[in-house]
Amino acid sequence: MAIYHRYDAVIVGAGGAGLRAALEAGQRCKTAVVSKLYPTRSHTGAAQGGMCAALANVEEDSWEWHAFDTVKGGDFLPDQDAVDVMCKEAIEAVLDLERMGLPFNRTPEGRIDQRRFGGHTRNHGEAPVKRACYAADRTGHMILQTLYQQCNKQGVEFYDEFFVLDLLMIDGACAGIVAIEIASGELHVFHAKSTLFATGGFGKMFKITSNAHTLTGDGPGVVYRKGLPLEDMEFFQFHPTGLYGLGILLSEAARGEGGILRNADGERFMERYAPTIKDLAPRDMVSRAEHQEIKEGRGAGPKKDYILLDLTHLDPEVIEAKLPDITEFARTYLNVEPFTEGVPIVPTAHYAMGGIPTNVSAEVLRNAQNDVIPGFYAAGECACVSVHGANRLGTNSLLDIVVFGKRGGIHMAEYANSTKHLEISEDAHKPTEEWIASLMEGESDVRIADVRSSLQEEMMDNASVVRTDESLNSVLASIEQLNKTYSQAKVRDKGKVFNTELIEHIELGFLLDMAEALVVSAKARTESRGGHYRDDYQSRDDTQWMKHSFITKTPDGGTELTYKPVTLGRYEPVERKY
C-alpha cells in the first residue's frame, strides 16, 4: 500500500534552490517540499564563502563584468543568455535575502560588505574585484535558515526524511513523484501539477570530497533511469583547498582575504601559473597547478603529497572575525594552528557543473532540441542551465540556487494554476514497491560498503583532476564490474523502520549511474576544458567541442550521446589568461 497526496506544486529537496522555489510557489498555490533531510541540514548550509553580485558597494563593478568572468571562468562553455539572466538578477537576489533578514557582514557605512573571490575581476580581467557578499564564512547556513523561516511563514508544507525513488510520467508529462518515508518504510505518492527537483550534487562518487554523505545524485539518477538526458556530466569541479586526507572544505574566502598557496619550498607557485590574479585564479586552474606541483615532487609533508595554505602573515583578529569556521576546522581536524603554520590541503571533489538540463525558467529539457517536459522543473546543483559551463566560479553556486530557484518557483506555480492534475492510476506506486521488494528478497554475501569504496577509489584515481583515455577505460571497466556485483547484492535488514541499509543501497545505485554518465561523457570529449582535463588532449578545441553533451540511458542498459551548440553572445572564445 501507499499513501497518496495531492498538491499543485511539489519540490524535491530543501536546500537553497528548493526552499527559494518553495517560497515563490507557496505564495501562489498549494505547495509541498519533500526532503531526504531535515531542511536546515541540507548541504547549502556547508557553503562558506559568499554569494556574488555586482553591488559595487566596496569597489566599482558591473553585471557585465560579472557575466564576462562567468563565461571566461567556465572556459566559454556557459550559455551566455543564461549567464546574463543570472548576473543581472544577482543584485535583486541579494537584496531579496537582505529584506528577509539575512545578516550579511557590513561596511563601516552600513552597506553589505564584499570581498574578493577566485576568477572575479573588474573591467574584463584587468584586476581582482570585491564582489562576494558574505555572512562571515557561514553564508550558505544563513541563506538556508532565512529561507526556511520564510517558507514556514508562507505555510509551505514539509515532508522531512522522505527519499525520492521515482518520477511519475504520463504521456511525456510529469505528474509527480514516488518517495519512501525513511522513518516508517511506507511509500508515498505525491500527485502534483508541477514538480521541481532540487536534490543537490553527487560528489560521493569520489573518495576525497567536500560533499556530505547524502549527496548521491538521487534526482539526476531518477531522471537518467527514466531515459531522459543529463547534460555536461564530464565537468566536475575539484576545489583546490580541501583539508588533507579528509576533503573537508576550506573556503576560497581564505585566499580572498590574502591567504597564499605554497609548495614544500615555500614558493608561491601560483605566480607561475596565473601571474595576474595568482592564488585567486579559477578553481580548475588552481587544482591542476596543485596536482602538477605534487606530481613534480614539490608537495609538502613526509609523502610530499599536499600543498600548504599560508595564513600566517594575516591579522589574526580579521581572520577570526571573517573566517571563524576555517581556522576552527584546521585546529579540530588536523591539529594545525593556522596563524603559526601552513594548513595541509589537496584538491577535493566539490561541485557538479552538469546535471538535469533546463532552460532559464528551470523547465527540464527532454532533448538537445530544447523541447520541455510539461510540469517538470529543476534548479541548483542537480540541474544544468549551463551558467557554469566547464568550471564554476566561487560564489556563483549560491547565486545560481537563489536566482533559478526563484524563477523555477514562479514558473511552476504559474503552470500549476493554468492546468489540471494529470490522471494517475491507484497503483502508481506498484513498480517502486516491487523494486524494493526485489532488493529485500533473498540473501547475499556482497557488502555494499566494499562496492562503494571501490567506486570512490577508482573515480579518485582515474577520473578526477587529470584524465586520459587509458584511465577512463579503466574506470569504465570497473564500473561495469561493480554494477554486476551490485546487482547481486541484497538488503540484509528486512525491517521497515529507519532501514538505513536500504537507503544506502539505493543511493549507491544512483552513484554508479552518475559515475557511468560522467566517465562515458568524459571519454568522448577529446579536449581539455575547465574541470575536464585530458592529459592526452591538453588543448581546448573550439572547432570540435564548443557544444554541450547530452547523455541518455538506452532501454538495453547502454548509453547514447548527443550534442547541442553553446549559446554564444558578446564574448567570443579566447585563451584563458589570468
Salt bridges, closest charged atoms under 4 A:
ASP8 OD1 - LYS193 NZ 3.47
GLU24 OE2 - ARG20 NH1 2.78
GLU24 OE1 - ARG28 NH1 2.86
ASP61 OD2 - ARG131 NE 2.80
ASP69 OD2 - ARG131 NH1 2.85
ASP75 OD1 - ARG540 NH1 2.79
ASP75 OD2 - ARG576 NH1 3.58
ASP79 OD1 - HIS548 NE2 2.82
ASP84 OD2 - ARG570 NH1 3.12
GLU89 OE2 - ARG407 NH2 2.78
GLU92 OE2 - ARG99 NH2 2.37
ASP96 OD2 - ARG20 NH2 3.41
ASP96 OD1 - ARG99 NH2 2.97
ASP96 OD2 - LYS406 NZ 3.00
GLU98 OE2 - ARG106 NH1 2.79
GLU126 OE2 - ARG122 NH1 2.20
ASP166 OD1 - LYS226 NZ 3.25
GLU181 OE1 - HIS188 NE2 3.10
ASP218 OD2 - LYS36 NZ 2.75
GLU231 OE2 - HIS548 ND1 3.47
ASP232 OD2 - HIS548 ND1 2.73
GLU234 OE2 - ARG525 NE 2.61
GLU252 OE1 - ARG255 NH2 3.65
GLU252 OE1 - ARG283 NE 2.53
GLU257 OE2 - ARG115 NH1 3.44
GLU257 OE1 - LYS322 NZ 3.73
GLU267 OE2 - ARG272 NE 2.67
ASP279 OD2 - ARG268 NE 2.60
ASP284 OD2 - ARG288 NH2 3.45
ASP284 OD2 - ARG576 NH1 2.88
GLU293 OE2 - ARG272 NH2 2.89
GLU293 OE1 - ARG298 NE 2.77
GLU296 OE1 - ARG298 NH2 2.59
ASP310 OD2 - ARG262 NE 2.76
ASP310 OD1 - HIS313 ND1 3.96
GLU320 OE2 - ARG331 NH2 2.90
ASP325 OD1 - ARG138 NH2 3.08
GLU328 OE1 - ARG331 NH1 3.84
GLU337 OE1 - ARG331 NE 2.88
ASP400 OD2 - HIS388 NE2 2.99
GLU433 OE1 - LYS430 NZ 3.07
ASP450 OD1 - ARG447 NH1 2.89
ASP469 OD1 - LYS523 NZ 2.92
ASP469 OD1 - ARG534 NH2 3.91
GLU507 OE2 - LYS36 NZ 2.72
ASP513 OD2 - ARG225 NE 2.69
ASP513 OD1 - LYS553 NZ 3.85
GLU516 OE1 - LYS553 NZ 3.07
GLU527 OE2 - ARG525 NH1 2.85
GLU527 OE2 - ARG529 NE 2.71
ASP535 OD2 - LYS295 NZ 3.79
ASP536 OD1 - ARG534 NE 2.94
ASP542 OD1 - ARG529 NH2 2.95
ASP542 OD2 - ARG540 NH2 2.96
